[in-house]
Amino acid sequence: MKVAVGADHRGFEIKNRIKEYLMGKGIEVVDFGTDTRERCDYPDYGIPVAEAVAKGEVDLGILCCGTGVGMSIVANKVKGIRAGVVWNEELAELARKHNDVNVLVIPTDYVEPEAVTKMVDKWMETEPLGDVYARRREKIHQYEDKWVSKDELEQALKLAKKWEKEARHWQAIAWRR
């Protein structure tokens, strides 16, 4: 198991608590920062965590910020991410069971630091349900597949330029005849 963690200035202390806890359980942790109380921008930490999960570089992600809202918004912009804000064990379990949340977002201003490890454990030990819940998740995936990523667009543009060059080459040959 490999877990990515990230936080802004309001969440870094709880992020560090989670990191130490997971490492103590023998879980590999990739820390995307921040490591200070100095004011920073949550997208700088939320996006890399979400991308690491989406690319399969890690199995799960955990983000921490004051309300959890900003981190959940930014994480859910990444294709394949299902980020959910949870503030107790029951929500952690349901987020995983019903929605297969792959990025847990913790609103650090609204949780007791002592409760965080229990929420993380509950989330990580819970298996997603199939059946109706899997069908609902599949609808989300189908919607996501309608959109082209920036990388896919850049690849398509490169290919189009190559084809354009090739077409001009053959057009020039045809005109010479």
N, C-alpha and C positions, 0 to 999 in steps of 0.2 A: 504494500500500500504506500502510495506517495501522495502527499497533500500539499497544495500551494496555499500560502497565507499572505494576506496583505491588509494594510490599514492606513488610514490617514492619521493626522496628529491626535485626534480625539479617540482613536481606537487602538493605538499602537501598544499600550500597556496590556490590554486584554489579549491582543494578538500575540504578544510575547508569552503571556501565560499559557495560551493555547499551544503555541509552538513548543514550549518546554514540556508541557503535559504529553503531547503526542510523541515527542522524541523519547520521553521516558517510557512510553509504551512500545518503543521500537519502530515507530512509524517514521519514514523518511519525510522531512519537511523542506519545502523550498520557500524561502522567505523573500517576498518581493518588496518588503519595506512598508512603511517608513520606520525609522528607528529613533525618532525624536518627537518632542512635543511642539516643535517649530511648525507653524501653520504651513499646510501644503494642500495640494489639490487631489481629491480622491480619485479622479480618473487616471492619474499617473500610477496608481497602485491597483485599482480595480480592473482595468483593462488587461494588464499583463497576467493577472491571476486567471481571469476568465479565458484569455487566449490559451494559456497553458492547459487548462482543462479541455477546451474545445479541440485542441490539437492532439490530445492524448498524451501530453508530456507528463501529466500528473493524473491521478484518479479522481480527485475531488479538490474543491477550493473552499477557503473560508475567508471572508472579508469582514472587517470591523470598522465601523464609523459611528459617529454620535447617534444618528437616528436610524441608520441602516438604509434609508431611502435612496440617497445619492449612489451608494455602492450598488444597490440592487438595480437601479436604472442603468448605470453604466455597464454592469456585468451582463444584463439582459440584452444589450445591444449586440453582443457577440453571438454569432450563429451557433446554435447547439447548446447554449447555456440556458439553464433553468435555475435562476437565482431566487431565493426566497428569504424574506426577513422573518426571523423567529426570535422570540424573547422568553420562551419556556420550553420544557421538555416535550410537552404534548404537541406544540406546534412543530418542533424539530422532527418528531416522529411522523406527524401527518404530512409535513412538507416532503419528506423522503418517500413515505408510503404511497401517497396519492399523486404526487407531482414529480417524483424522482428528481428532486432538487439536487443538482450537482455542484452548486455553489451556495454555501450557507452564509447568510449575512446576519451579523449580530449588531443590534443597536446598543452600543456600549453605554450610552447615557441612561438606558432604561432596563439594564439587567444588573443583578448582583454578581460581582466577579466570581464568587464562590459557586454560582449556579452554572457558569459557562461550560465547565468541563462535563457536567452531566448532560447538558444540551448537546454538546458535540458527540459524546458517547452514544446518546439515544439516536441521533441522526445517522451516525456512521454504522450502527449495528442494525438499523432498520432496512429491510429489503422492500423495494418498490412492488406494489401490487400490479398484477396484469389486468386482463379483462377490460372493463369499462375505462379504467384509468389509463391503460396502455393506448386504447383507442383515442382518448382525448389528447395524450401526448403526441401521438402520430399526426393528429390534425395540426398541431403546432409545427411539427417538422415539415409537413407539407406546405404550410404557409411560408416558413423560412426558405424553403427551396425555390420559391418564386423570385427571390431576390438574388442578384449577382453580387459577389464580393468585389472589393477593389482589386484584389489580386487576379480574380477571374476576368474582370474587365480589362485589366492591363494585358493579360495573356491574349485575350481575344483581339485587342487592338494591335499587338505585335504580329499576330497571325494575319490579320487583315492587311497590314502594311506589306508583309511578305507576299501575300497573294496579289496585291496590287502591283508590286514590282514584277512578279512573275507574269501577270497578265500583260503588262506593258511590254515585256520582253517578247512574248509570243505575238502580240499585236504588231510590233515592229517587224518581226520576221514575216508575218502575213502581208504587210504593206509592201515589202521589198519584192514580193513575187509578182 
